[in-house]
């Protein structure tokens, strides 16, 4: 599977649910888990500080959407020219659990978001 300049492997049995140029959504065979992979173009001159701000905005957005939940985030990090951050959380009201990874490299912000219901 490809999106933007990135390539991904999916677990066996996962199927494509939705596809647009900037996002692909896949669902597990039993329908209880899904993953969204999205890409957004950003300036190739984006700094680590810019990435930290994007991460902060994403966490704040997740928290706004929660009914009765939590978000935990690891600090953003650098790995060579790539920036990354892992975060996860859950919403007790909807029983949704999720984990995500943000990566900024070569002018693309990739978000990998995995969630389960129940």
N, C-alpha and C positions, 0 to 999 in steps of 0.2 A: 504494500500500500504506500502511495506517495501523496504528499501534500506539500506544496511549495517546493523547497529544495530538500526536504526531509523524507526519509524512507522508514517504514515501520513494519514490524511483524506482529500479527494478531494471533491469539490462541486458536487452536483448531475448533471449527464449528461456529465461529463468530461470523455474522453476515452483515452486509451493508444495509443500513436502514434509511439513511438520508445522505445526499451528496450535493454540495454546492462547491464552487471554486475555492471558498475560504474555510469550509468545514466538512468533515465526514463523520458520520455517526454510525457506530456498529453495535450490534446487540448479541449477547450470548445465546447459545442454542436454547436454553431454558427460559430466556426472556427476563431474567431477574437482574442482569447486569448490563451496563452499556458503557461505551467509551466514546468520547467526542474528541476529535483532533482538529484543532483550528490553526490557521495561520493568519498573521496580520503583518503587513509591510510596515517597517519603521525605518528611520534614518540609519544608514550604515555607520553614522558618526555618533550614535547613541552611546552615552557613557554608562558606567556602572551606577552612578547616581540616578540617571534616567530610568534604568531598569528597576532600581529599588523603589522608585516612585510608582512605576507600573504595578509592581508587586503589592505595594501598600493599597493602591486603588482596587486591585482585584480582591484582596482580603476584605476590605471595607464593603465591597459589593456583595460578597458572599454573606457577610454578617447581616446586611440589610435584608436579604432574602429569607433569612431564617425565621421560623416561628418560635421554636424552642430548641436552639442548637448551639454549636460551638465550632470554632475553626482554630486549628493549631498550625503554625507555620514555622519551618526552619528558616534561619537567616539566609538571605540571598548570598550566592557564592559565585566566584569566578573560577573557570577552568580553561586556562589559556585565553583565547579571545571570546569564549562563550560564557554567558551568564546564566545562572539557573536558580530555581527555588522550588522546594517541595512543600506542599501543604495538604492538610486533610481535615475532615470534620464530619459532622453528622447533625441531623435534625430529629429530635425525639418525636415531634409532632407527626412528621411524615415517614418516620423510620428510615430515612435516606442516609446512607453513608457514602463518603466520597474521598478520593485521593487525587491529587493533581500535581503536575510538573509544568513549570513555565521555563522556557528556554529562549534566550535571545542570542542569535548568531547570524552573521552575514546579512543584517538588515531584515531578519524575519523573527517575529515573536511567535513561537509555537506553544500551544497549550494542549497538554494531554490530560484529559479529565476522565476518571473512571468512577462509576457510581453503581450502587446496588440498592434495591428496594426490599424491605422486609428483612 
